[in-house]
Amino acid sequence: MMQKIKYILLLFLGILIFSYTCVAQGTQLRDALKPKYVFLFIGDGMGKNHVDLTHAYISSAKGKIRKGKLTFTGFHAYAECTTESKDNIITDSGAAGSAIACGVKANNGAISYYPEYPNSAMPISLAKKAKEIGYKVGIISNVSIDHATPAVFYAVNESRDNYYDIGYQLPVSGFDFFGGGGFRYPKGENNDKEDLYARVKDYGYVITNDVFEISQVDTSVKGVMFVNPVLLEKGEMPYGIDREEHGGYELKDIVREAISYLYNSKGFFIMVEGGKIDWASHNNDAATIAQEVIDFNNAILEAFSFFSYHPNETLIIVTADHETGGVYFTESNIDSLNIKGYLNLQISSIEYFSDVLSEYKNSNKIYSLPDVIYLANLHFYSQPLVFTEKENQAIVEAYDLYFYNKTTLSNDEIEIKYGGLNPLAVVFSKILSDRAGVSFTTWDHTDARVPVYTSGIHSVYFNEDMDNTNFMTKLNEIMKW
Ligand SMILES: [Zn+2]
Protein backbone atom coordinates (compact mmCIF):
# COMPACT_ATOMS: atom_id res chain seq x y z
CA MET A 1 0.00 0.00 0.00
CA MET A 2 2.75 2.45 1.08
CA GLN A 3 4.61 1.54 -2.07
CA LYS A 4 1.55 2.46 -4.14
CA ILE A 5 1.11 5.82 -2.39
CA LYS A 6 4.82 6.54 -2.85
CA TYR A 7 4.46 5.69 -6.54
CA ILE A 8 1.42 7.97 -6.95
CA LEU A 9 3.18 10.79 -5.12
CA LEU A 10 6.25 10.40 -7.33
CA LEU A 11 4.08 10.38 -10.45
CA PHE A 12 2.27 13.52 -9.23
CA LEU A 13 5.60 15.25 -8.56
CA GLY A 14 6.79 14.21 -12.01
CA ILE A 15 3.71 15.70 -13.66
CA LEU A 16 4.18 18.87 -11.61
CA ILE A 17 7.82 19.25 -12.68
CA PHE A 18 6.93 18.46 -16.30
CA SER A 19 4.12 21.04 -16.35
CA TYR A 20 6.34 23.66 -14.74
CA THR A 21 9.07 23.01 -17.29
CA CYS A 22 6.54 23.29 -20.12
CA VAL A 23 5.19 26.60 -18.79
CA ALA A 24 8.70 27.93 -18.21
CA GLN A 25 9.75 26.85 -21.69
CA GLY A 26 6.57 28.38 -23.08
CA THR A 27 7.33 31.67 -21.35
CA GLN A 28 10.89 31.51 -22.62
CA LEU A 29 9.64 30.76 -26.13
CA ARG A 30 7.11 33.58 -25.94
CA ASP A 31 9.77 35.98 -24.64
CA ALA A 32 12.13 34.85 -27.35
CA LEU A 33 9.49 35.75 -29.94
CA LYS A 34 8.82 39.13 -28.38
CA PRO A 35 10.76 41.95 -30.05
CA LYS A 36 13.38 43.26 -27.68
CA TYR A 37 14.07 46.37 -29.68
CA VAL A 38 11.06 48.35 -30.86
CA PHE A 39 11.26 51.49 -32.99
CA LEU A 40 8.25 53.66 -33.75
CA PHE A 41 8.93 56.37 -36.33
CA ILE A 42 6.21 58.99 -36.79
CA GLY A 43 6.54 61.30 -39.78
CA ASP A 44 4.25 64.10 -38.67
CA GLY A 45 1.95 65.00 -41.55
CA MET A 46 3.58 62.49 -43.92
CA GLY A 47 0.98 61.22 -46.38
CA LYS A 48 1.50 58.78 -49.24
CA ASN A 49 2.10 61.63 -51.68
CA HIS A 50 4.79 63.11 -49.44
CA VAL A 51 6.64 59.84 -49.99
CA ASP A 52 6.12 59.95 -53.77
CA LEU A 53 7.17 63.59 -53.85
CA THR A 54 10.41 62.69 -52.08
CA HIS A 55 11.02 59.73 -54.37
CA ALA A 56 10.80 62.10 -57.30
CA TYR A 57 13.00 64.65 -55.59
CA ILE A 58 15.84 62.16 -55.11
CA SER A 59 15.28 60.31 -58.36
CA SER A 60 18.49 59.92 -60.28
CA ALA A 61 16.75 60.07 -63.63
CA LYS A 62 15.34 63.47 -64.53
CA GLY A 63 11.58 63.43 -64.38
CA LYS A 64 11.32 59.82 -63.25
CA ILE A 65 10.16 58.49 -59.94
CA ARG A 66 12.35 55.68 -58.72
CA LYS A 67 10.61 53.72 -55.98
CA GLY A 68 12.73 52.11 -53.30
CA LYS A 69 15.11 55.02 -52.90
CA LEU A 70 13.79 55.58 -49.40
CA THR A 71 14.75 52.83 -46.98
CA PHE A 72 11.36 52.49 -45.34
CA THR A 73 9.40 52.00 -48.58
CA GLY A 74 11.26 48.71 -49.00
CA PHE A 75 10.00 47.37 -45.65
CA HIS A 76 8.33 43.95 -45.41
CA ALA A 77 4.81 45.03 -44.58
CA TYR A 78 2.66 47.87 -45.90
CA ALA A 79 -0.73 49.05 -44.71
CA GLU A 80 -2.83 52.19 -44.65
CA CYS A 81 -4.20 53.72 -41.52
CA THR A 82 -7.27 55.85 -40.73
CA THR A 83 -6.62 58.87 -38.56
CA GLU A 84 -9.87 60.59 -37.46
CA SER A 85 -9.97 61.79 -33.86
CA LYS A 86 -12.74 61.30 -31.30
CA ASP A 87 -14.40 64.62 -32.05
CA ASN A 88 -13.34 65.42 -35.62
CA ILE A 89 -12.87 63.69 -38.95
CA ILE A 90 -9.66 65.69 -39.31
CA THR A 91 -7.26 65.08 -36.48
CA ASP A 92 -4.47 67.12 -34.96
CA SER A 93 -1.18 65.65 -33.73
CA GLY A 94 -2.34 65.57 -30.10
CA ALA A 95 -5.37 63.36 -30.76
CA ALA A 96 -3.65 61.20 -33.39
CA GLY A 97 -0.57 60.77 -31.20
CA SER A 98 -2.76 59.85 -28.21
CA ALA A 99 -4.56 57.21 -30.30
CA ILE A 100 -1.27 55.76 -31.54
CA ALA A 101 0.34 55.89 -28.09
CA CYS A 102 -2.59 54.75 -25.93
CA GLY A 103 -4.86 52.87 -28.34
CA VAL A 104 -7.90 55.00 -27.53
CA LYS A 105 -9.35 57.92 -29.52
CA ALA A 106 -8.94 61.33 -27.92
CA ASN A 107 -10.35 64.77 -28.75
CA ASN A 108 -8.31 67.14 -30.89
CA GLY A 109 -5.70 68.95 -28.83
CA ALA A 110 -5.56 66.32 -26.07
CA ILE A 111 -2.31 64.81 -24.83
CA SER A 112 -3.15 61.19 -23.85
CA TYR A 113 -6.00 62.77 -21.87
CA TYR A 114 -9.06 60.60 -21.18
CA PRO A 115 -11.33 62.25 -18.60
CA GLU A 116 -14.04 59.64 -19.25
CA TYR A 117 -11.88 56.91 -17.69
CA PRO A 118 -11.52 56.36 -13.93
CA ASN A 119 -7.93 56.81 -12.77
CA SER A 120 -7.43 53.09 -12.27
CA ALA A 121 -8.35 52.33 -15.89
CA MET A 122 -6.67 55.30 -17.55
CA PRO A 123 -5.11 54.24 -20.88
CA ILE A 124 -1.33 54.53 -20.75
CA SER A 125 1.16 54.98 -23.57
CA LEU A 126 3.22 52.33 -25.36
CA ALA A 127 6.33 53.97 -23.95
CA LYS A 128 5.06 53.71 -20.37
CA LYS A 129 4.11 50.07 -20.92
CA ALA A 130 7.57 49.34 -22.30
CA LYS A 131 9.13 51.03 -19.28
CA GLU A 132 6.95 48.93 -16.95
CA ILE A 133 8.29 45.69 -18.41
CA GLY A 134 11.88 46.84 -17.93
CA TYR A 135 12.67 48.20 -21.39
CA LYS A 136 14.69 51.37 -21.70
CA VAL A 137 12.74 54.17 -23.36
CA GLY A 138 13.88 56.95 -25.68
CA ILE A 139 11.77 59.83 -27.06
CA ILE A 140 13.21 61.83 -29.95
CA SER A 141 11.83 64.70 -32.02
CA ASN A 142 13.26 67.49 -34.13
CA VAL A 143 10.57 69.88 -32.87
CA SER A 144 10.35 70.92 -29.22
CA ILE A 145 10.36 67.94 -26.87
CA ASP A 146 7.11 69.16 -25.24
CA HIS A 147 5.35 69.29 -28.64
CA ALA A 148 2.24 67.13 -29.13
CA THR A 149 3.75 63.98 -30.67
CA PRO A 150 6.60 63.39 -28.21
CA ALA A 151 4.37 64.60 -25.33
CA VAL A 152 1.66 61.93 -25.75
CA PHE A 153 4.22 59.26 -24.84
CA TYR A 154 5.31 60.71 -21.48
CA ALA A 155 2.67 63.24 -20.39
CA VAL A 156 -1.06 63.60 -19.80
CA ASN A 157 -2.69 66.97 -20.41
CA GLU A 158 -6.00 68.42 -21.43
CA SER A 159 -4.32 70.64 -24.01
CA ARG A 160 -1.23 70.46 -26.16
CA ASP A 161 -0.86 74.22 -25.67
CA ASN A 162 0.10 73.76 -22.00
CA TYR A 163 3.74 73.37 -22.98
CA TYR A 164 5.12 74.16 -19.54
CA ASP A 165 2.84 71.67 -17.72
CA ILE A 166 3.73 69.03 -20.29
CA GLY A 167 7.49 69.70 -19.95
CA TYR A 168 7.09 69.61 -16.16
CA GLN A 169 6.03 65.96 -16.46
CA LEU A 170 9.00 64.96 -18.63
CA PRO A 171 11.46 63.92 -15.88
CA VAL A 172 8.71 62.28 -13.80
CA SER A 173 8.28 59.71 -16.59
CA GLY A 174 11.64 58.20 -15.65
CA PHE A 175 12.29 57.52 -19.34
CA ASP A 176 15.93 56.98 -20.18
CA PHE A 177 16.51 59.32 -23.08
CA PHE A 178 15.01 62.49 -24.53
CA GLY A 179 16.55 64.13 -27.55
CA GLY A 180 16.15 66.73 -30.28
CA GLY A 181 14.46 70.07 -29.68
CA GLY A 182 14.34 71.80 -26.30
CA PHE A 183 11.48 73.08 -24.16
CA ARG A 184 9.20 75.63 -25.82
CA TYR A 185 8.97 77.78 -22.66
CA PRO A 186 11.68 76.55 -20.24
CA LYS A 187 10.50 79.02 -17.56
CA GLY A 188 6.85 79.27 -18.55
CA GLU A 189 5.21 81.70 -20.96
CA ASN A 190 5.84 84.64 -18.61
CA ASN A 191 9.37 83.54 -17.77
CA ASP A 192 8.51 83.33 -14.06
CA LYS A 193 8.48 79.63 -13.29
CA GLU A 194 10.96 76.97 -12.18
CA ASP A 195 13.47 76.33 -14.97
CA LEU A 196 12.58 73.01 -16.60
CA TYR A 197 16.19 72.19 -17.51
CA ALA A 198 17.19 72.60 -13.84
CA ARG A 199 14.25 70.39 -12.87
CA VAL A 200 15.35 67.70 -15.33
CA LYS A 201 18.86 67.84 -13.80
CA ASP A 202 17.39 67.65 -10.27
CA TYR A 203 15.72 64.40 -11.27
CA GLY A 204 19.15 62.97 -12.04
CA TYR A 205 19.34 63.45 -15.81
CA VAL A 206 22.46 64.57 -17.65
CA ILE A 207 21.77 67.32 -20.19
CA THR A 208 24.11 67.70 -23.14
CA ASN A 209 24.26 69.68 -26.39
CA ASP A 210 26.96 67.45 -27.82
CA VAL A 211 25.50 64.46 -29.61
CA PHE A 212 28.71 62.47 -29.23
CA GLU A 213 28.52 62.79 -25.45
CA ILE A 214 25.29 60.77 -25.31
CA SER A 215 26.86 57.34 -25.56
CA GLN A 216 29.64 58.37 -23.15
CA VAL A 217 27.26 59.07 -20.27
CA ASP A 218 27.45 56.53 -17.47
CA THR A 219 24.33 54.35 -17.60
CA SER A 220 23.98 54.60 -13.81
CA VAL A 221 22.44 58.09 -14.17
CA LYS A 222 18.68 58.49 -14.44
CA GLY A 223 18.90 59.29 -18.11
CA VAL A 224 20.14 61.70 -20.76
CA MET A 225 18.50 64.70 -22.34
CA PHE A 226 20.15 65.87 -25.55
CA VAL A 227 19.22 69.34 -26.76
CA ASN A 228 20.36 70.40 -30.23
CA PRO A 229 22.88 73.27 -29.93
CA VAL A 230 20.83 75.24 -32.46
CA LEU A 231 17.20 75.85 -31.58
CA LEU A 232 14.84 78.20 -33.39
CA GLU A 233 12.03 80.35 -32.02
CA LYS A 234 9.70 77.52 -31.00
CA GLY A 235 12.39 75.33 -29.44
CA GLU A 236 12.71 73.30 -32.64
CA MET A 237 15.70 72.18 -34.70
CA PRO A 238 16.21 73.90 -38.08
CA TYR A 239 14.85 72.39 -41.30
CA GLY A 240 17.21 70.04 -43.13
CA ILE A 241 17.24 72.40 -46.12
CA ASP A 242 18.51 75.25 -43.86
CA ARG A 243 20.98 73.21 -41.81
CA GLU A 244 24.04 74.51 -43.59
CA GLU A 245 23.09 78.08 -42.66
CA HIS A 246 22.01 77.35 -39.07
CA GLY A 247 24.26 74.43 -38.08
CA GLY A 248 23.36 71.78 -35.50
CA TYR A 249 22.90 68.03 -35.74
CA GLU A 250 20.66 65.84 -37.86
CA LEU A 251 17.90 63.58 -36.58
CA LYS A 252 19.98 60.57 -37.67
CA ASP A 253 22.87 61.61 -35.39
CA ILE A 254 20.55 61.64 -32.38
CA VAL A 255 18.98 58.28 -33.26
CA ARG A 256 22.36 56.63 -33.80
CA GLU A 257 23.76 57.83 -30.46
CA ALA A 258 20.51 57.08 -28.61
CA ILE A 259 20.59 53.50 -29.87
CA SER A 260 24.06 52.98 -28.54
CA TYR A 261 23.15 54.60 -25.19
CA LEU A 262 19.90 52.63 -24.77
CA TYR A 263 21.17 49.27 -26.02
CA ASN A 264 20.89 46.63 -23.29
CA SER A 265 20.03 42.95 -22.99
CA LYS A 266 16.45 43.55 -21.73
CA GLY A 267 15.33 45.72 -24.61
CA PHE A 268 14.34 49.25 -25.58
CA PHE A 269 11.47 51.23 -27.10
CA ILE A 270 12.42 54.27 -29.15
CA MET A 271 9.93 56.75 -30.63
CA VAL A 272 11.29 59.14 -33.25
CA GLU A 273 9.25 61.97 -34.69
CA GLY A 274 10.06 63.75 -37.96
CA GLY A 275 8.06 66.73 -36.74
CA LYS A 276 8.91 69.28 -39.38
CA ILE A 277 7.46 67.35 -42.32
CA ASP A 278 4.18 68.71 -40.94
CA TRP A 279 5.49 72.25 -40.53
CA ALA A 280 6.82 72.39 -44.09
CA SER A 281 3.49 70.98 -45.30
CA HIS A 282 1.55 73.71 -43.47
CA ASN A 283 3.70 76.11 -45.51
CA ASN A 284 3.05 74.16 -48.75
CA ASP A 285 6.83 74.20 -49.12
CA ALA A 286 7.50 71.23 -51.41
CA ALA A 287 11.32 71.23 -51.53
CA THR A 288 11.52 71.60 -47.74
CA ILE A 289 9.05 68.72 -47.30
CA ALA A 290 11.23 66.47 -49.47
CA GLN A 291 14.34 67.35 -47.42
CA GLU A 292 12.48 66.62 -44.18
CA VAL A 293 11.37 63.20 -45.46
CA ILE A 294 14.98 62.51 -46.48
CA ASP A 295 16.18 63.45 -42.97
CA PHE A 296 13.47 61.21 -41.51
CA ASN A 297 14.54 58.37 -43.80
CA ASN A 298 18.19 58.81 -42.79
CA ALA A 299 17.16 58.46 -39.15
CA ILE A 300 15.24 55.28 -40.03
CA LEU A 301 18.36 54.00 -41.77
CA GLU A 302 20.15 54.06 -38.38
CA ALA A 303 17.46 51.80 -36.92
CA PHE A 304 17.62 49.60 -39.99
CA SER A 305 21.36 49.09 -39.67
CA PHE A 306 20.81 48.15 -35.98
CA PHE A 307 18.12 45.73 -37.21
CA SER A 308 20.59 44.05 -39.56
CA TYR A 309 22.64 43.02 -36.48
CA HIS A 310 19.55 41.98 -34.47
CA PRO A 311 17.10 40.69 -37.10
CA ASN A 312 15.21 38.32 -34.79
CA GLU A 313 14.80 40.80 -31.98
CA THR A 314 13.91 44.05 -33.71
CA LEU A 315 10.64 45.58 -34.91
CA ILE A 316 10.59 48.88 -36.83
CA ILE A 317 7.30 50.65 -37.52
CA VAL A 318 7.21 53.77 -39.70
CA THR A 319 3.99 55.73 -39.99
CA ALA A 320 2.40 59.18 -39.80
CA ASP A 321 -0.17 60.71 -37.47
CA HIS A 322 -2.09 62.39 -40.32
CA GLU A 323 -1.58 63.98 -43.72
CA THR A 324 -0.88 67.71 -44.00
CA GLY A 325 -1.31 69.95 -47.03
CA GLY A 326 -3.28 67.62 -49.29
CA VAL A 327 -0.22 67.12 -51.51
CA TYR A 328 -1.12 66.05 -55.06
CA PHE A 329 0.40 65.96 -58.50
CA THR A 330 -1.10 67.86 -61.37
CA GLU A 331 0.06 65.92 -64.41
CA SER A 332 -1.92 62.86 -65.38
CA ASN A 333 1.21 60.76 -65.56
CA ILE A 334 3.52 61.34 -62.61
CA ASP A 335 6.51 60.01 -64.53
CA SER A 336 6.30 63.00 -66.84
CA LEU A 337 6.65 65.45 -63.96
CA ASN A 338 9.97 67.12 -63.44
CA ILE A 339 9.88 67.34 -59.67
CA LYS A 340 13.58 66.77 -59.27
CA GLY A 341 14.49 69.29 -61.97
CA TYR A 342 12.57 72.16 -60.41
CA LEU A 343 12.44 71.53 -56.66
CA ASN A 344 16.19 70.99 -56.54
CA LEU A 345 16.57 74.67 -57.50
CA GLN A 346 15.28 75.70 -54.05
CA ILE A 347 18.05 76.02 -51.45
CA SER A 348 16.24 77.28 -48.35
CA SER A 349 12.84 77.00 -46.70
CA ILE A 350 9.99 79.48 -47.06
CA GLU A 351 10.51 80.31 -43.37
CA TYR A 352 14.21 81.05 -43.85
CA PHE A 353 13.57 83.25 -46.88
CA SER A 354 10.74 85.04 -45.05
CA ASP A 355 13.30 86.06 -42.41
CA VAL A 356 15.62 87.35 -45.15
CA LEU A 357 12.77 89.43 -46.60
CA SER A 358 11.66 90.76 -43.25
CA GLU A 359 15.23 91.81 -42.43
CA TYR A 360 15.38 93.63 -45.77
CA LYS A 361 12.05 95.31 -45.06
CA ASN A 362 13.07 96.38 -41.55
CA SER A 363 16.51 97.67 -42.46
CA ASN A 364 15.47 99.74 -45.50
CA LYS A 365 13.05 102.57 -46.12
CA ILE A 366 12.90 102.28 -49.87
CA TYR A 367 12.28 98.94 -51.52
CA SER A 368 12.72 97.71 -55.04
CA LEU A 369 11.65 94.64 -56.97
CA PRO A 370 15.17 94.06 -58.41
CA ASP A 371 16.48 94.00 -54.80
CA VAL A 372 13.92 91.32 -53.94
CA ILE A 373 14.79 89.25 -57.01
CA TYR A 374 18.47 89.63 -56.11
CA LEU A 375 17.76 88.31 -52.59
CA ALA A 376 15.78 85.39 -54.03
CA ASN A 377 18.67 84.47 -56.31
CA LEU A 378 21.09 84.74 -53.41
CA HIS A 379 19.12 82.92 -50.70
CA PHE A 380 16.31 80.93 -52.25
CA TYR A 381 17.24 79.76 -55.75
CA SER A 382 20.45 77.96 -56.65
CA GLN A 383 20.43 79.73 -60.02
CA PRO A 384 18.60 82.79 -61.41
CA LEU A 385 15.22 81.97 -62.94
CA VAL A 386 13.68 83.54 -66.01
CA PHE A 387 10.09 84.20 -64.99
CA THR A 388 7.06 83.91 -67.26
CA GLU A 389 4.65 86.82 -67.51
CA LYS A 390 2.20 85.04 -65.19
CA GLU A 391 4.93 84.34 -62.64
CA ASN A 392 6.10 87.97 -62.82
CA GLN A 393 2.56 89.14 -62.19
CA ALA A 394 2.29 86.89 -59.11
CA ILE A 395 5.59 88.29 -57.79
CA VAL A 396 4.47 91.91 -58.29
CA GLU A 397 1.13 91.25 -56.54
CA ALA A 398 2.89 89.71 -53.55
CA TYR A 399 5.51 92.49 -53.56
CA ASP A 400 2.84 95.23 -53.47
CA LEU A 401 1.01 93.45 -50.67
CA TYR A 402 4.07 92.74 -48.54
CA PHE A 403 5.86 96.07 -48.82
CA TYR A 404 3.03 98.55 -49.43
CA ASN A 405 -0.08 96.70 -48.25
CA LYS A 406 -1.47 97.40 -51.74
CA THR A 407 -3.92 94.72 -52.87
CA THR A 408 -7.31 94.11 -54.43
CA LEU A 409 -7.83 91.03 -52.24
CA SER A 410 -9.96 90.87 -49.10
CA ASN A 411 -8.35 89.64 -45.86
CA ASP A 412 -10.02 86.25 -46.31
CA GLU A 413 -8.69 86.00 -49.86
CA ILE A 414 -5.19 86.89 -48.65
CA GLU A 415 -5.43 84.16 -46.01
CA ILE A 416 -6.56 81.57 -48.56
CA LYS A 417 -3.93 82.58 -51.09
CA TYR A 418 -0.90 82.90 -48.82
CA GLY A 419 -1.86 80.90 -45.71
CA GLY A 420 -0.89 83.71 -43.34
CA LEU A 421 2.72 83.43 -44.52
CA ASN A 422 5.04 85.89 -46.21
CA PRO A 423 3.32 86.31 -49.61
CA LEU A 424 6.56 86.80 -51.54
CA ALA A 425 8.26 83.72 -50.08
CA VAL A 426 5.12 81.72 -50.87
CA VAL A 427 5.10 82.94 -54.48
CA PHE A 428 8.80 82.19 -55.04
CA SER A 429 8.27 78.66 -53.76
CA LYS A 430 5.00 78.18 -55.64
CA ILE A 431 6.70 79.09 -58.93
CA LEU A 432 8.91 76.01 -58.52
CA SER A 433 6.21 73.63 -57.29
CA ASP A 434 3.84 74.75 -60.07
CA ARG A 435 6.51 74.13 -62.68
CA ALA A 436 7.27 70.76 -61.05
CA GLY A 437 3.60 69.75 -61.04
CA VAL A 438 3.23 69.59 -57.25
CA SER A 439 0.12 71.11 -55.68
CA PHE A 440 -1.62 71.43 -52.32
CA THR A 441 -5.30 71.49 -51.41
CA THR A 442 -4.96 73.17 -48.01
CA TRP A 443 -2.62 74.83 -45.51
CA ASP A 444 -3.94 72.43 -42.87
CA HIS A 445 -4.39 68.74 -42.13
CA THR A 446 -6.55 66.41 -44.22
CA ASP A 447 -8.47 63.22 -43.46
CA ALA A 448 -6.37 61.14 -45.89
CA ARG A 449 -5.23 57.71 -44.75
CA VAL A 450 -1.55 57.47 -43.92
CA PRO A 451 0.97 54.76 -44.82
CA VAL A 452 2.37 52.21 -42.34
CA TYR A 453 5.66 50.51 -43.26
CA THR A 454 6.94 47.76 -40.96
CA SER A 455 10.04 45.62 -40.87
CA GLY A 456 11.39 42.98 -38.54
CA ILE A 457 9.94 40.39 -36.19
CA HIS A 458 6.10 40.23 -36.28
CA SER A 459 5.89 42.81 -39.06
CA VAL A 460 3.22 40.55 -40.59
CA TYR A 461 0.80 41.98 -37.99
CA PHE A 462 1.03 45.26 -39.87
CA ASN A 463 0.18 43.90 -43.30
CA GLU A 464 -3.51 44.84 -43.16
CA ASP A 465 -5.25 48.20 -43.27
CA MET A 466 -5.89 49.53 -39.82
CA ASP A 467 -6.96 52.39 -37.58
CA ASN A 468 -4.50 54.41 -35.52
CA THR A 469 -5.83 52.79 -32.32
CA ASN A 470 -4.61 49.43 -33.65
CA PHE A 471 -0.93 50.13 -33.04
CA MET A 472 -1.69 49.45 -29.39
CA THR A 473 -3.92 46.40 -30.01
CA LYS A 474 -1.30 44.85 -32.26
CA LEU A 475 1.57 45.65 -29.92
CA ASN A 476 -0.46 44.28 -26.98
CA GLU A 477 -0.57 40.95 -28.80
CA ILE A 478 3.05 41.07 -29.88
CA MET A 479 4.54 42.31 -26.63
CA LYS A 480 2.12 40.47 -24.29
CA TRP A 481 2.73 43.13 -21.66
ZN1 LIG B 1 0.13 70.09 -38.25
Boltz pocket constraint, residues with backbone or C-beta under 6 A from the ligand:
constraints:
  - pocket:
      binder: B
      contacts: [[A, 45], [A, 93], [A, 278], [A, 279], [A, 282], [A, 324], [A, 445]]
      max_distance: 6.0
